[in-house]
């Protein structure tokens, strides 16, 4: 049953599992490995179904098929589930603000994730939200970003590029989050927290591939990192999906855009769909030895006594393929 609302502020989180790219019609044996880690919270990072439709009856039926899966039902029963959407559960491949059914799709998303009546997602455009777990001194803030509803169009390469189909959008008006979400995010980052987990459906740190990522609109990537600096936000771990592969990254302190505190990112994709990217795909921010292209999920294990987080990327049998220790600054 996850963390009951009455205890969410009382019980410290110690295990947060996460993953993305979960086709409703494919077998999901990896969920058994997820369940074996006994996560208190599971974070769906997008492409939670492959909807790809403007027909909400079709979208609803695909959500129903995921909901009926035995592994997913067990996960819903035992963990608190939070989610963001990516393009395929949003409704259109690589889509943004131009998708005509985004309002209706948002209603289907809210229904599937059983958002309570008081959730602001019912009252405003976009699915962005934030939750807080744990007592004073052990507060985990989980920030769910909406990288689809407001996002400006992508710019395609005029000719084939082996790094991917997109180049950068230099339009000064181009956005990832939209004005209202940026204002909201600044307010959330100013709230006290001992660990901040930011859910972004696609990758934030990478700058060396041409698939979907924040670097498609580099001014917005820079704005996010600058906002961390302005708000003095520390202990930030970004979780992302989308790529059908996994890797672990860190923004170096020497990076020109470093906010002055470490920014980590773990990409986990996918639960049913793997094989994306390349093993040796260039990524100046990668700290894992390579990408992992088979089915995977991620796990954050929080040791409050040692004031550290172990982040790991795990394969189909639950064994870790990459691990990293992340020290937490004390407030």
C-alpha positions in Angstrom: 0.0 0.0 0.0 3.0 2.3 0.0 3.3 5.1 2.4 0.0 6.2 3.9 -0.7 9.9 3.8 -0.7 10.0 7.6 2.8 8.6 7.8 4.4 10.2 4.7 5.9 12.9 6.9 6.9 10.6 9.7 8.7 7.6 8.1 12.0 8.3 6.4 12.4 6.9 2.9 15.2 4.4 2.5 14.5 2.8 -0.9 13.2 4.6 -4.1 13.0 2.4 -7.2 12.5 3.9 -10.7 12.2 3.1 -14.3 10.6 4.0 -17.7 9.5 2.7 -21.0 6.9 0.1 -20.0 4.9 -1.3 -22.9 1.4 -2.3 -21.7 1.3 -5.4 -24.0 4.8 -6.8 -23.3 5.8 -9.2 -20.5 7.1 -7.4 -17.4 9.2 -9.9 -15.5 11.5 -7.1 -14.3 8.8 -6.0 -12.0 9.5 -9.1 -9.9 13.1 -7.8 -9.4 11.8 -4.3 -8.6 9.4 -5.8 -5.9 12.3 -7.8 -4.4 14.1 -4.6 -3.5 11.0 -3.6 -1.4 10.9 0.1 -2.5 8.7 2.4 -0.4 8.3 4.6 -3.5 8.4 3.7 -7.2 8.9 6.5 -9.8 7.6 6.0 -13.3 9.7 8.3 -15.5 7.6 8.3 -18.6 6.5 6.1 -21.5 4.6 4.3 -18.8 2.4 3.1 -21.7 2.8 3.4 -25.4 -0.4 5.3 -26.2 0.5 7.3 -29.3 -3.0 8.4 -30.1 -5.4 11.3 -30.1 -8.2 9.0 -29.2 -8.7 9.0 -25.4 -10.7 5.8 -25.5 -7.6 4.1 -27.0 -5.3 5.8 -24.4 -7.7 4.7 -21.5 -7.7 1.1 -22.7 -3.9 0.9 -22.8 -3.7 2.3 -19.3 -6.3 -0.4 -18.3 -4.1 -3.1 -19.7 -1.1 -1.9 -17.7 -3.3 -1.6 -14.6 -4.4 -5.3 -15.1 -0.9 -6.6 -15.2 -0.2 -8.8 -12.2 3.3 -7.4 -11.6 2.1 -3.8 -11.8 -0.8 -4.5 -9.6 1.6 -6.0 -7.0 3.8 -2.9 -7.2 0.8 -0.6 -6.8 -0.3 -2.5 -3.7 3.1 -2.5 -2.0 4.6 0.9 -3.0 3.6 4.5 -3.4 3.7 5.1 -7.1 4.4 8.6 -8.6 4.9 9.4 -12.3 5.6 11.8 -15.1 4.8 11.3 -18.7 7.1 11.2 -21.7 6.1 11.3 -25.4 4.4 8.0 -25.9 2.0 8.2 -22.9 1.6 12.0 -23.6 0.2 10.9 -26.9 2.6 11.6 -29.8 6.2 10.6 -30.5 8.7 13.4 -29.5 5.7 15.7 -29.0 5.4 19.0 -27.1 3.0 21.8 -26.8 1.7 21.3 -30.4 -0.1 18.0 -29.4 -3.9 18.9 -29.7 -5.1 16.4 -27.0 -2.8 17.4 -24.2 -5.7 18.5 -21.9 -7.6 15.3 -22.3 -4.4 13.2 -22.0 -3.7 15.0 -18.7 -7.0 13.8 -17.4 -6.3 10.2 -18.3 -2.8 10.5 -16.6 -4.4 11.9 -13.4 -7.0 9.1 -13.4 -4.4 6.3 -13.9 -2.1 7.6 -11.2 -5.1 8.0 -8.9 -4.2 11.6 -8.0 -6.3 12.7 -5.1 -9.0 15.4 -5.6 -6.8 18.0 -3.9 -3.9 17.5 -6.4 -3.1 20.7 -8.2 -2.8 18.6 -11.4 -6.6 18.6 -11.6 -6.7 22.4 -11.6 -3.8 23.6 -13.9 -2.2 22.9 -17.2 0.6 20.3 -17.0 1.3 17.4 -14.7 4.1 18.9 -12.7 3.9 18.3 -9.0 6.0 17.9 -5.9 5.8 15.6 -2.8 7.6 15.6 0.5 8.4 12.5 2.6 10.0 12.0 5.9 10.6 13.8 9.2 12.7 16.9 9.9 16.3 16.2 9.1 15.4 13.3 6.7 13.1 15.1 4.2 13.0 13.8 0.6 11.5 16.2 -1.8 10.4 14.5 -5.1 9.9 17.0 -7.9 7.9 15.8 -10.9 8.6 17.9 -14.0 6.4 18.1 -17.1 8.8 18.3 -20.1 6.0 17.8 -22.7 3.0 20.0 -22.2 4.7 23.4 -22.7 7.8 22.4 -24.7 8.6 24.3 -27.9 9.1 22.5 -31.2 12.4 20.6 -31.8 14.7 21.5 -34.6 15.7 18.7 -36.9 19.0 18.4 -38.6 18.7 19.4 -42.3 20.5 16.2 -43.2 21.4 12.8 -41.6 23.5 13.0 -38.5 24.7 9.8 -36.8 24.4 11.4 -33.3 20.6 11.7 -33.7 17.9 13.6 -35.6 17.9 16.9 -33.6 20.0 20.0 -33.4 19.7 22.9 -31.0 16.8 25.4 -31.0 18.3 28.9 -30.5 15.0 30.7 -30.4 15.2 32.9 -27.2 11.5 32.3 -26.7 11.8 28.5 -26.8 11.0 26.7 -23.6 11.0 23.2 -22.0 8.9 24.0 -18.9 6.9 27.1 -19.7 6.7 30.3 -17.6 4.3 29.0 -14.9 6.2 25.8 -14.3 9.5 27.7 -14.0 8.0 30.0 -11.4 6.7 27.0 -9.5 10.0 25.2 -9.7 11.9 28.1 -8.2 9.5 28.1 -5.3 9.9 24.4 -4.7 13.7 24.5 -4.8 13.6 27.2 -2.1 11.8 24.8 0.3 14.1 23.0 2.7 14.9 19.4 1.9 17.7 16.9 2.8 17.5 15.1 -0.6 15.9 16.4 -3.8 14.9 13.8 -6.4 14.0 15.5 -9.7 12.0 13.5 -12.3 12.7 14.5 -15.9 11.3 12.3 -18.6 14.3 12.9 -20.8 17.9 13.5 -20.1 19.2 16.8 -18.6 23.0 16.5 -18.5 24.0 15.0 -21.9 25.3 17.4 -24.6 26.8 15.0 -27.1 23.9 13.2 -28.8 21.1 14.5 -31.0 18.2 12.6 -29.5 15.6 14.3 -27.2 17.3 16.0 -24.2 17.4 19.4 -22.5 20.3 20.3 -24.8 17.8 20.5 -27.7 17.0 23.9 -26.1 20.3 24.7 -24.4 19.2 28.0 -22.8 16.6 26.0 -20.8 19.3 23.5 -19.6 21.4 26.4 -18.6 18.4 28.0 -16.8 17.8 24.8 -14.8 21.4 24.7 -13.6 21.4 28.4 -12.9 18.2 28.0 -10.8 19.9 25.4 -8.7 22.6 27.9 -8.0 20.3 30.8 -7.3 18.2 28.8 -4.9 21.2 27.2 -3.2 19.6 23.8 -3.9 21.9 20.9 -2.9 21.7 17.1 -2.8 20.1 17.0 -6.2 19.7 13.7 -8.1 18.0 13.9 -11.5 16.2 10.7 -12.7 15.4 10.3 -16.4 14.2 7.8 -18.9 13.3 7.8 -22.6 16.5 6.4 -24.2 15.9 2.6 -23.9 19.2 2.3 -22.1 20.7 3.3 -18.8 23.8 5.3 -17.5 25.0 7.3 -14.6 26.2 10.9 -14.9 27.6 13.7 -12.8 28.1 17.4 -13.7 31.7 18.2 -12.8 32.5 21.1 -10.5 34.7 22.5 -13.3 31.8 22.7 -15.7 31.1 26.3 -16.8 27.4 25.8 -15.7 28.1 24.0 -12.4 25.8 25.4 -9.7 28.5 24.9 -7.1 27.2 21.7 -5.8 27.2 18.2 -7.4 24.3 17.4 -9.8 23.9 13.7 -10.4 21.7 12.0 -13.1 20.7 8.4 -13.5 18.9 7.4 -16.6 16.9 4.1 -16.4 15.2 2.9 -19.5 13.5 0.6 -20.1 11.4 -1.8 -18.1 10.2 -3.6 -21.3 12.0 -1.7 -24.1 15.8 -1.8 -24.4 18.4 -1.7 -27.0 18.7 2.1 -27.4 21.7 4.2 -28.0 25.2 2.7 -28.3 27.4 1.1 -25.6 30.1 3.7 -26.3 27.9 6.6 -27.1 29.8 9.9 -26.3 28.8 11.6 -23.1 31.2 13.9 -21.4 29.2 13.7 -18.1 29.0 9.9 -17.9 30.6 8.3 -14.8 29.4 4.7 -15.4 31.9 2.9 -17.6 29.4 2.7 -20.5 25.7 2.6 -21.2 23.6 -0.4 -20.4 21.3 -1.4 -23.2 19.4 -4.4 -21.8 16.2 -4.1 -19.7 16.9 -2.3 -16.4 15.5 -0.3 -13.5 17.1 2.0 -11.0 17.3 2.1 -7.2 18.3 4.8 -4.7 19.2 3.4 -1.3 19.4 6.1 1.4 21.5 5.7 4.5 20.5 8.5 6.8 23.1 7.6 9.4 26.0 7.7 6.9 24.3 10.7 5.1 24.8 9.1 1.7 22.8 7.6 -1.2 23.8 4.5 -3.2 22.4 4.8 -6.7 22.4 1.7 -8.8 21.2 0.6 -12.3 19.9 -3.0 -12.1 19.3 -5.7 -14.7 16.5 -8.1 -15.3 17.5 -10.4 -12.4 17.9 -7.5 -10.0 21.7 -7.5 -9.9 23.4 -4.1 -10.0 25.4 -3.4 -13.2 26.5 0.1 -12.1 26.7 1.6 -8.6 27.6 5.0 -7.3 27.9 6.5 -3.8 26.5 10.0 -3.4 27.4 11.9 -0.3 24.7 14.2 1.1 25.5 17.7 2.5 24.0 18.2 5.9 21.6 21.1 6.3 
